[in-house]
Amino acid sequence: MKQIGERLPEILGKDQDGKEIRLSDFSGRKLVLYIYPKDSTPGCTNQACNLRDNYHALLAKGYAVVGVSVQDAKSHKKFIEKYQLPFPLIADTEKQLVTELGVYGEKKMYGRTTMGTFRTTFIVNEEGVIDRILGPKEIKVKEHAEQILG
């Protein structure tokens, strides 16, 4: 997994509209890059809506917000429209970014082993360097913005 003090990759991926998102797009601003397992599932919806509800507080503190999951652009568009999300969602269907960040791998649930995305948030400074990482066991989906701002 990427570590504190390392840079994010320059090319992060394409968003729900097919627009390429680059790390340099956020030069001089802090970035919350949050990786979540799946659109429209209860935990992911709570997390996205918490970030939406606190979006202006995040902007006021200098943060841009970008979500990432392995669903396609169509799924992301529906998720954004249904919940009026004000930030882009990267459609990492090839699992390139989640693999590079080290947040995709084996998950055990109900005694079964599957491959999936680990809910992780990278908080990146104005130079594109990771300042903080909130891992799957730390993230509280209904209080995520407060965790970032805290």
ROSE-4610 file (N, C-alpha, C; in Angstrom, 1 decimal, always signed):
// ROSE-4610
residu = [M/M/M/K/K/K/Q/Q/Q/I/I/I/G/G/G/E/E/E/R/R/R/L/L/L/P/P/P/E/E/E/I/I/I/L/L/L/G/G/G/K/K/K/D/D/D/Q/Q/Q/D/D/D/G/G/G/K/K/K/E/E/E/I/I/I/R/R/R/L/L/L/S/S/S/D/D/D/F/F/F/S/S/S/G/G/G/R/R/R/K/K/K/L/L/L/V/V/V/L/L/L/Y/Y/Y/I/I/I/Y/Y/Y/P/P/P/K/K/K/D/D/D/S/S/S/T/T/T/P/P/P/G/G/G/C/C/C/T/T/T/N/N/N/Q/Q/Q/A/A/A/C/C/C/N/N/N/L/L/L/R/R/R/D/D/D/N/N/N/Y/Y/Y/H/H/H/A/A/A/L/L/L/L/L/L/A/A/A/K/K/K/G/G/G/Y/Y/Y/A/A/A/V/V/V/V/V/V/G/G/G/V/V/V/S/S/S/V/V/V/Q/Q/Q/D/D/D/A/A/A/K/K/K/S/S/S/H/H/H/K/K/K/K/K/K/F/F/F/I/I/I/E/E/E/K/K/K/Y/Y/Y/Q/Q/Q/L/L/L/P/P/P/F/F/F/P/P/P/L/L/L/I/I/I/A/A/A/D/D/D/T/T/T/E/E/E/K/K/K/Q/Q/Q/L/L/L/V/V/V/T/T/T/E/E/E/L/L/L/G/G/G/V/V/V/Y/Y/Y/G/G/G/E/E/E/K/K/K/K/K/K/M/M/M/Y/Y/Y/G/G/G/R/R/R/T/T/T/T/T/T/M/M/M/G/G/G/T/T/T/F/F/F/R/R/R/T/T/T/T/T/T/F/F/F/I/I/I/V/V/V/N/N/N/E/E/E/E/E/E/G/G/G/V/V/V/I/I/I/D/D/D/R/R/R/I/I/I/L/L/L/G/G/G/P/P/P/K/K/K/E/E/E/I/I/I/K/K/K/V/V/V/K/K/K/E/E/E/H/H/H/A/A/A/E/E/E/Q/Q/Q/I/I/I/L/L/L/G/G/G]
num = [1/1/1/2/2/2/3/3/3/4/4/4/5/5/5/6/6/6/7/7/7/8/8/8/9/9/9/10/10/10/11/11/11/12/12/12/13/13/13/14/14/14/15/15/15/16/16/16/17/17/17/18/18/18/19/19/19/20/20/20/21/21/21/22/22/22/23/23/23/24/24/24/25/25/25/26/26/26/27/27/27/28/28/28/29/29/29/30/30/30/31/31/31/32/32/32/33/33/33/34/34/34/35/35/35/36/36/36/37/37/37/38/38/38/39/39/39/40/40/40/41/41/41/42/42/42/43/43/43/44/44/44/45/45/45/46/46/46/47/47/47/48/48/48/49/49/49/50/50/50/51/51/51/52/52/52/53/53/53/54/54/54/55/55/55/56/56/56/57/57/57/58/58/58/59/59/59/60/60/60/61/61/61/62/62/62/63/63/63/64/64/64/65/65/65/66/66/66/67/67/67/68/68/68/69/69/69/70/70/70/71/71/71/72/72/72/73/73/73/74/74/74/75/75/75/76/76/76/77/77/77/78/78/78/79/79/79/80/80/80/81/81/81/82/82/82/83/83/83/84/84/84/85/85/85/86/86/86/87/87/87/88/88/88/89/89/89/90/90/90/91/91/91/92/92/92/93/93/93/94/94/94/95/95/95/96/96/96/97/97/97/98/98/98/99/99/99/100/100/100/101/101/101/102/102/102/103/103/103/104/104/104/105/105/105/106/106/106/107/107/107/108/108/108/109/109/109/110/110/110/111/111/111/112/112/112/113/113/113/114/114/114/115/115/115/116/116/116/117/117/117/118/118/118/119/119/119/120/120/120/121/121/121/122/122/122/123/123/123/124/124/124/125/125/125/126/126/126/127/127/127/128/128/128/129/129/129/130/130/130/131/131/131/132/132/132/133/133/133/134/134/134/135/135/135/136/136/136/137/137/137/138/138/138/139/139/139/140/140/140/141/141/141/142/142/142/143/143/143/144/144/144/145/145/145/146/146/146/147/147/147/148/148/148/149/149/149/150/150/150]
x = [+0.8/+0.0/+0.9/+0.4/+1.1/+1.2/+2.3/+2.6/+2.5/+2.4/+2.5/+3.9/+3.9/+5.2/+5.4/+4.6/+4.8/+3.8/+4.1/+3.2/+2.2/+1.0/+0.0/+0.5/+0.0/+0.3/-0.2/+0.4/-0.1/-1.4/-1.6/-2.9/-3.7/-4.8/-5.7/-6.7/-7.2/-8.2/-9.2/-10.3/-11.3/-12.6/-13.2/-14.4/-15.7/-16.8/-18.1/-18.4/-17.8/-18.0/-16.9/-16.0/-14.8/-13.7/-13.8/-12.7/-11.6/-10.3/-9.2/-8.9/-8.7/-8.4/-6.9/-6.2/-4.7/-4.4/-3.4/-2.9/-2.6/-2.0/-1.7/-2.9/-4.1/-5.3/-5.6/-5.0/-5.2/-4.0/-3.0/-1.8/-2.2/-1.6/-1.8/-3.1/-3.8/-4.9/-4.7/-5.4/-5.4/-6.4/-6.2/-7.1/-7.5/-8.8/-9.3/-9.6/-8.8/-9.0/-9.6/-10.9/-11.5/-11.9/-11.5/-11.7/-12.8/-13.8/-14.9/-15.3/-15.9/-16.1/-17.1/-18.3/-19.4/-20.4/-20.8/-21.9/-23.2/-23.9/-25.3/-25.4/-24.4/-24.5/-24.6/-25.1/-25.4/-24.2/-23.1/-21.9/-21.4/-21.3/-20.7/-21.7/-23.0/-23.9/-23.8/-23.7/-23.6/-22.3/-21.2/-19.9/-20.0/-20.5/-20.7/-21.6/-22.7/-23.6/-23.0/-22.2/-21.6/-20.6/-19.8/-18.9/-19.7/-20.8/-21.7/-22.2/-22.7/-23.3/-22.3/-21.0/-20.0/-19.0/-19.5/-18.6/-18.1/-19.0/-18.6/-17.6/-17.7/-16.7/-15.4/-15.4/-14.2/-13.5/-14.4/-13.8/-13.3/-13.9/-13.5/-12.1/-11.8/-10.5/-9.5/-9.9/-8.9/-8.9/-9.8/-9.8/-10.7/-10.2/-11.0/-11.3/-12.4/-12.8/-13.0/-12.4/-12.6/-12.8/-13.9/-14.1/-13.6/-13.3/-12.8/-13.5/-14.0/-14.4/-14.3/-14.5/-14.2/-15.5/-16.6/-17.8/-17.5/-18.4/-18.2/-18.8/-18.6/-19.1/-20.6/-21.3/-22.8/-23.3/-22.7/-23.0/-22.7/-21.6/-21.2/-22.2/-22.6/-23.6/-24.9/-25.4/-26.6/-26.4/-25.3/-25.0/-25.0/-24.3/-24.1/-25.5/-26.3/-27.6/-28.6/-28.6/-29.5/-29.2/-28.0/-27.6/-27.0/-27.1/-26.6/-25.2/-24.3/-22.9/-22.2/-21.6/-20.9/-19.5/-19.0/-17.6/-17.5/-16.4/-16.3/-16.0/-16.4/-16.1/-15.3/-14.1/-13.3/-13.8/-14.0/-14.4/-13.2/-12.7/-11.4/-11.7/-12.4/-12.9/-11.8/-10.6/-9.4/-8.7/-9.1/-8.5/-7.0/-6.7/-5.3/-4.9/-5.8/-5.5/-5.5/-6.6/-6.8/-5.6/-5.1/-4.0/-2.7/-2.5/-1.3/-1.3/-2.4/-2.5/-2.4/-2.6/-2.6/-3.8/-5.0/-6.2/-7.2/-6.7/-7.5/-6.8/-7.6/-7.1/-8.1/-7.6/-8.5/-9.2/-10.5/-11.3/-12.1/-12.2/-12.9/-14.2/-15.4/-16.7/-17.5/-18.1/-19.0/-18.3/-17.0/-16.3/-15.9/-16.2/-15.9/-14.7/-13.9/-12.8/-13.1/-13.1/-13.4/-12.3/-12.3/-11.4/-12.2/-11.7/-12.5/-11.6/-12.3/-11.6/-11.7/-10.6/-10.6/-11.0/-12.0/-12.4/-11.2/-10.6/-9.4/-9.5/-9.1/-9.0/-7.6/-7.1/-5.8/-6.0/-5.4/-5.4/-4.1/-4.1/-2.9/-2.7/-1.5/-1.2/-1.1/-0.8/-0.8/+0.3/+1.3/+2.3/+2.1/+0.9/+0.6/+1.1/+1.6/+2.2/+1.2/+1.1/+0.1/+0.5/-0.4/-0.2/-0.8/-2.0/-2.7/-3.4/-3.5/-4.3/-5.2/-6.5/-7.5/-7.9/-7.6/-7.9/-9.2/-9.5/-10.9/-11.4/-10.5/-10.9/-11.2/-10.6/-10.7/-11.9/-12.3/-13.3/-14.7/-15.3/-16.7/-17.5/-18.2/-18.9/-19.8/-20.5/-21.4/-20.8/-19.4/-18.7/-17.4/-17.4/-16.1/-15.5/-16.3/-15.8/-15.3/-15.9/-15.4/-14.0/-13.9/-12.6/-11.5/-11.8/-10.9/-10.5/-11.6/-11.4/-10.8/-11.0/-10.6/-9.1]
y = [-1.2/+0.0/+1.2/+2.3/+3.6/+4.0/+4.7/+5.1/+6.6/+7.1/+8.5/+9.0/+10.1/+10.7/+10.3/+9.4/+9.1/+9.9/+10.1/+10.8/+9.9/+10.4/+9.7/+9.6/+8.7/+8.7/+9.9/+10.4/+11.6/+11.3/+10.2/+9.9/+9.1/+9.7/+9.0/+8.1/+8.6/+7.8/+8.7/+8.1/+8.9/+8.9/+10.1/+10.2/+9.7/+10.0/+9.5/+10.1/+11.2/+11.8/+11.5/+10.6/+10.3/+11.3/+12.2/+13.2/+12.7/+12.8/+12.3/+13.2/+12.6/+13.3/+13.0/+14.1/+14.0/+14.6/+14.2/+14.7/+16.2/+16.6/+18.0/+18.9/+18.4/+19.2/+19.8/+19.2/+19.7/+20.4/+20.7/+21.4/+22.7/+22.8/+23.9/+23.7/+22.6/+22.3/+21.0/+20.8/+19.5/+18.6/+17.3/+16.3/+15.2/+15.0/+13.8/+12.8/+11.7/+10.7/+9.5/+9.3/+8.2/+7.1/+5.9/+4.7/+3.9/+3.5/+2.8/+1.6/+0.5/-0.7/-0.6/-0.1/-0.2/+0.9/+1.4/+2.4/+1.9/+2.7/+2.5/+1.3/+0.9/+0.0/+0.8/+0.3/+1.1/+1.9/+1.2/+1.9/+2.9/+2.6/+3.5/+4.7/+4.5/+5.6/+6.5/+6.0/+6.8/+7.6/+7.0/+7.7/+8.9/+8.6/+9.6/+10.8/+10.4/+11.5/+12.3/+11.7/+12.4/+13.4/+13.0/+13.9/+15.0/+14.6/+15.6/+16.7/+16.2/+17.1/+18.0/+17.6/+18.4/+19.0/+19.0/+19.4/+20.8/+21.7/+23.1/+23.3/+22.6/+22.7/+22.1/+21.1/+20.6/+21.6/+22.2/+23.2/+24.4/+24.8/+25.9/+25.7/+24.4/+24.0/+23.7/+24.0/+23.8/+22.4/+21.6/+20.2/+20.1/+19.4/+18.9/+17.4/+16.9/+15.5/+14.8/+13.6/+12.7/+11.3/+10.6/+9.2/+8.3/+7.0/+6.0/+4.7/+4.0/+2.6/+1.9/+0.6/-0.1/-0.2/+0.4/+0.4/+1.3/+1.1/+1.9/+3.3/+4.1/+5.5/+5.5/+4.6/+4.6/+4.4/+3.5/+3.3/+4.5/+5.1/+6.4/+7.5/+7.7/+8.7/+8.5/+7.3/+7.0/+7.4/+7.0/+7.2/+8.7/+9.5/+10.9/+11.6/+11.2/+11.8/+11.5/+10.2/+9.8/+10.6/+10.8/+11.4/+12.8/+13.4/+14.8/+15.0/+14.1/+14.2/+15.3/+16.3/+17.4/+17.2/+16.0/+15.7/+14.5/+14.5/+13.4/+12.1/+11.0/+9.6/+9.0/+8.5/+7.8/+6.4/+6.0/+4.7/+3.8/+3.2/+2.4/+0.9/+0.8/-0.6/-1.5/-1.0/-1.9/-2.2/-1.6/-1.8/-1.3/-0.4/+0.1/+1.0/+1.9/+2.8/+2.1/+1.3/+0.6/-0.4/-1.0/-1.9/-1.1/+0.0/+0.8/+1.4/+1.7/+2.2/+1.1/-0.1/-1.2/-1.4/-1.0/-1.1/-2.1/-3.0/-4.1/-5.4/-6.4/-7.7/-8.6/-9.6/-10.6/-10.1/-10.3/-10.0/-11.2/-11.3/-12.4/-11.9/-12.5/-12.1/-13.3/-13.5/-14.6/-16.0/-16.1/-17.3/-17.5/-16.6/-16.7/-15.7/-16.1/-15.2/-14.7/-13.4/-12.8/-11.7/-11.2/-10.1/-8.8/-7.8/-6.5/-5.4/-4.2/-3.0/-2.7/-2.3/-1.9/-0.5/-0.2/+1.2/+2.0/+2.9/+3.7/+5.1/+6.0/+7.4/+7.9/+8.5/+9.2/+10.7/+11.3/+12.8/+13.3/+14.1/+14.5/+16.0/+16.4/+17.8/+18.5/+19.8/+20.7/+20.3/+19.5/+19.0/+17.6/+17.0/+15.7/+14.6/+14.9/+13.9/+13.5/+12.2/+11.6/+12.1/+12.8/+13.2/+12.3/+11.7/+10.8/+9.7/+8.6/+7.5/+7.0/+6.9/+6.3/+5.0/+3.9/+2.6/+2.0/+0.8/+0.2/+0.1/-0.2/-0.3/+1.0/+2.1/+3.4/+4.2/+4.0/+4.9/+4.6/+5.7/+5.7/+6.4/+5.6/+6.1/+7.3/+7.3/+8.4/+9.6/+9.5/+10.6/+10.9/+10.5/+10.5/+11.9/+12.9/+14.3/+14.8/+14.5/+14.9/+14.3/+13.0/+12.4/+13.1/+13.5/+14.2/+15.6/+16.3/+17.7/+17.7/+16.6/+16.6/+16.7]
z = [+0.0/+0.0/+0.0/-0.7/-0.7/+0.8/+1.1/+2.5/+2.6/+3.9/+4.2/+3.7/+3.1/+2.5/+1.1/+0.5/-0.9/-1.7/-3.0/-3.9/-4.5/-4.8/-5.6/-7.0/-7.8/-9.2/-9.9/-11.0/-11.7/-12.3/-13.0/-13.7/-12.7/-12.2/-11.3/-12.0/-13.1/-13.9/-14.6/-15.1/-15.7/-14.8/-14.8/-14.0/-14.7/-14.1/-14.6/-16.0/-16.4/-17.7/-18.7/-18.3/-19.2/-19.1/-18.2/-18.1/-17.3/-17.8/-17.1/-15.9/-14.8/-13.5/-13.2/-13.0/-12.8/-11.4/-10.8/-9.5/-9.7/-10.8/-11.0/-11.1/-11.4/-11.4/-10.0/-8.9/-7.6/-7.0/-7.8/-7.4/-6.6/-5.4/-4.5/-3.7/-3.8/-3.0/-2.3/-1.2/-0.5/-1.2/-1.2/-1.9/-0.9/-0.9/-0.2/-1.3/-1.4/-2.4/-1.6/-1.7/-1.0/-1.9/-1.5/-2.2/-1.5/-2.2/-1.6/-2.4/-1.8/-2.5/-3.7/-3.4/-4.5/-4.3/-5.5/-5.6/-5.0/-4.3/-3.8/-2.8/-2.2/-1.1/+0.2/+1.3/+2.5/+3.0/+3.3/+3.8/+2.9/+1.6/+0.6/+0.4/+0.5/+0.3/+1.5/+2.7/+4.0/+3.9/+3.4/+3.3/+2.3/+1.1/+0.1/+0.5/+1.2/+1.6/+2.8/+3.6/+4.7/+4.1/+3.1/+2.4/+1.7/+1.1/+0.4/+1.4/+2.5/+3.5/+4.1/+4.1/+4.7/+3.6/+2.4/+1.3/+1.4/+1.8/+1.9/+3.0/+4.1/+5.2/+4.7/+3.9/+3.3/+2.4/+1.5/+0.6/+1.3/+2.4/+3.2/+3.8/+4.1/+4.6/+3.5/+2.3/+1.2/+0.5/+0.8/+0.3/-1.0/-1.9/-3.1/-2.7/-3.2/-2.9/-4.2/-4.3/-5.4/-4.9/-5.4/-5.0/-6.0/-5.6/-6.6/-6.2/-7.2/-7.1/-8.4/-8.4/-9.7/-10.5/-10.2/-11.0/-12.2/-13.2/-14.5/-14.4/-15.4/-15.4/-15.3/-15.9/-15.9/-14.5/-13.7/-12.3/-11.5/-11.8/-11.0/-11.3/-12.6/-12.9/-12.2/-12.1/-11.4/-9.9/-9.3/-7.9/-7.6/-8.5/-8.3/-8.5/-9.5/-9.7/-8.5/-8.1/-7.0/-5.7/-5.4/-4.1/-4.2/-5.5/-5.7/-5.2/-5.6/-5.1/-5.9/-5.2/-5.8/-6.3/-6.2/-6.5/-7.5/-8.3/-9.3/-8.7/-9.4/-9.0/-10.2/-9.9/-10.8/-11.0/-12.3/-12.7/-13.0/-12.0/-12.1/-12.5/-13.6/-14.0/-14.3/-14.7/-14.9/-13.6/-12.5/-11.2/-11.2/-12.1/-12.1/-10.9/-10.6/-9.5/-8.1/-7.9/-6.6/-6.4/-7.5/-7.4/-7.1/-7.8/-7.6/-6.1/-5.6/-4.3/-3.2/-3.6/-2.7/-1.9/-2.5/-1.7/-2.4/-3.2/-3.8/-3.5/-3.1/-2.8/-2.2/-1.5/-0.9/+0.3/+0.3/+1.5/+2.0/+3.3/+3.8/+4.4/+4.0/+4.5/+4.6/+5.7/+6.0/+5.6/+5.9/+5.7/+4.2/+3.4/+2.0/+1.7/+0.7/+0.3/-1.1/-1.2/-2.5/-2.8/-4.0/-4.3/-4.2/-3.6/-3.5/-3.1/-3.0/-2.7/-1.2/-0.6/+0.8/+1.0/+1.8/+2.0/+2.6/+1.9/+2.4/+1.9/+2.7/+2.3/+2.4/+1.3/+1.3/+1.4/+2.3/+2.5/+2.0/+0.9/+0.2/+0.3/+0.6/+0.7/-0.6/-0.6/-1.8/-2.8/-2.4/-3.3/-3.8/-3.5/-4.0/-3.2/-2.0/-1.1/+0.0/+0.2/+1.2/+2.6/+3.3/+4.7/+5.7/+5.3/+6.2/+5.4/+6.1/+5.5/+6.5/+6.1/+7.0/+6.4/+7.1/+6.6/+6.9/+6.4/+6.5/+8.0/+8.9/+10.3/+11.0/+10.5/+11.1/+10.6/+9.3/+8.7/+9.3/+9.7/+10.2/+9.1/+8.3/+7.1/+7.4/+8.6/+8.9/+9.5/+9.7/+10.4/+9.6/+8.3/+7.6/+7.4/+7.1/+6.9/+8.2/+9.3/+10.7/+10.9/+10.5/+10.7/+9.9/+8.7/+7.8/+8.4/+8.8/+9.3/+10.7/+11.5/+12.9/+13.0]
